[in-house]
Amino acid sequence: MDIQAKIEEIVGKIKSDPSLATQFTQEPVKTLEGILGINLPDDQINALVSGIKAKLTLDQAGDMLGNLKKLF
């Protein structure tokens, strides 16, 4: 499994569904297991959760910077 591709796919789903984003914020492990449809070992699921949170944070920062650029 290509982890980076899977993270990108999941981030896309979370960003396009506000209720899923809320659910991921409240219960990231349970939400991720629901999206994947499998129960992964804790170390693997926690690594994916960390990667997804990092990607979401990075995307949000990029969006804010893009909005700042528009001001100038």
Long-range contacts (C-beta under 8 A, 24 or more apart in sequence): 3-47, 3-48, 3-51, 4-51, 6-48, 7-48, 7-51, 7-52, 7-55, 8-55, 10-35, 10-36, 10-48, 10-52, 11-52, 11-55, 11-56, 11-59, 14-52, 14-56, 15-56, 15-59, 24-52, 28-52, 28-53
